[in-house]
């Protein structure tokens, strides 16, 4: 973990951090024999990147990462072998830097008074209703907010769109899909599908929807 002194140094001299990133990327060599020729390996690589991105977004949003998701990441990484480590490192760096760029854009918008508009496709809020209900039924009709989010993420791991992992405009601490899940839960509460008066942090289906 980087210490406070280093953070302050990079804050005062952002170019130092940029130079460091350039040096790290320059040290990663893609040898000719690291090309993935096997179709099965290509599929595994895609799955690994999706899972890595999902874990990153869950962690950033403060949502506990399911052990099964972490185990699958380790399993896929091991099966790909050492020959793909350089390409995988670059792919993960690309995802990480892309995420950082989105956070920076969001913060810059706060200074200009506007909200960033995404051009990436995303899933509409109403889409999540079925999965929220499925999750609550799975837990016997009620569950904590965190458990519902984890379960919905597992259900939609291969369905969510690129824009779903972006920060919601004006909600710099909320990933779009998580924000939409909460908004749909609020709409379900207004319609009487979600029970009123449940303990804080608990989502519960109304009796006639269990």
C-alpha positions, -999 to +999 in steps of 0.1 A: +000+000+000+014+034-009+020+057+020+007+092+027+040+109+018+039+092-017+003+102-022+012+138-014+042+137-037+021+125-066-006+150-058+019+179-060+036+164-091+012+143-111+037+140-139+058+118-116+030+093-114+024+094-151+061+088-157+060+058-133+031+043-151+049+047-184+079+029-169+058+000-156+041-005-190+074-003-208+088-031-187+060-055-198+071-073-229+048-092-252+069-120-266+059-137-299+052-170-281+027-153-258+000-152-285-031-171-277-038-195-305-061-219-288-098-209-290-105-223-255-077-201-241-092-170-258-126-178-242-110-182-208-091-149-211-124-131-219-140-147-189-111-138-167-112-101-177-150-099-171-146-114-137-116-092-128-136-061-139-166-073-119-145-078-087-129-044-092-163-027-095-177-046-065-148-037-043-149+000-054-186+001-045-180-015-011-199-047-019-184-079-005-169-100-033-183-136-034-157-162-026-169-182-057-161-152-079-125-149-065-120-187-068-131-186-104-106-158-112-078-178-096-088-209-115-089-191-149-056-173-143-039-205-134-052-224-164-041-197-188-005-202-178+026-181-174+029-174-212-001-151-210+009-131-180+023-101-199-008-097-221-031-102-191-012-076-171-016-051-199-053-059-202-059-055-165-039-022-165-061-010-194-092-018-174-078-001-143-067+030-161-101+032-179-118+031-145-095+058-131-102+080-161-139+078-155-134+088-118-112+117-129-139+129-154-165+127-127-145+148-103-137+174-130-174+177-137-180+186-101-157+216-106-176+226-138-210+220-122-222+195-148-227+157-149-208+135-173-229+119-200-221+083-209-222+071-245-218+034-235-248+012-236-263+004-202-292-017-188-324+002-179-335+003-143-367-017-147-347-047-160-334-054-125-368-060-109-371-097-119-336-104-106-342-086-073-374-106-068-356-139-077-328-130-052-352-122-024-372-154-030-340-174-030-332-160+005-367-169+017-383-135+011-359-111+028-322-104+028-296-077+035-290-052+008-254-065+004-266-101-001-291-090-027-265-071-046-241-100-046-267-124-058-279-101-086-243-096-097-239-134-100-271-137-120-261-109-144-224-115-146-225-122-184-254-099-192-244-065-179-233-039-205-202-017-204-221+014-193-234-005-162-199-005-147-195+033-151-201+057-123-237+071-124-238+108-134-238+129-103-233+099-080-195+096-080-196+068-054-221+046-071-215+023-100-245+026-125-259-010-121-258-008-083-275+026-083-302+013-107-308-017-084-314+006-055-336+029-076-357-001-087-360-014-052-373+021-042-399+019-071-409-016-059-414-002-024-436+025-038-457-001-056-460-023-025-439-051-038-412-044-012-424-044+024-424-012+044-410-010+080-383-036+076-351-032+096-325-008+082-305-025+054-330-053+050-350-058+018-382-078+022-409-088-002-445-080+008-465-110+019-485-113-014-453-113-035-434-140-016 
